[in-house]
């Protein structure tokens, strides 16, 4: 099984850069041979092009707003409704959002069946470099979750991954 871990975010917008910071840490770690990392940043089309090379699984790492306490981690698979493109929706090559990139990849037939999102509730996504304290602390936990994701055989539920 080949896995791509893709970090989204804009490092110039505070906690929005969460996914990019996680990928930078992962890139410095020893990962299994079947795992590749990618700093997507705000270039969602780059993810689509990378997925064309063929992966069995993609793990997307990003800041995700769900109204929880900043630094809260979420691990989930997008549902089929979210991934289906509205037939009236134009394909936009200037995509920055993970869901839009996944929709385009699905439309082009390159989106793996196994998709997991590791998201972190941001505190501040306004102009500024650096993560808030709460989101910085969540990076270590997210690295542990991602390590478990790439090691698991997908027999267990993804909800069992959070501490």
Secondary structure by P-SEA (a helix, b strand, c coil): cbbbbbbbccccccccaaaaaaaaaaaaccccccbbbbcccccaaaaaaaacccccbbbbbbbbbccccccbbbbbcccccccccccccccccccccaaaaaaaaaaacccccbbbbbccccccccccccccaaaaaaaaaaaaaaaaaaacccccccccccc
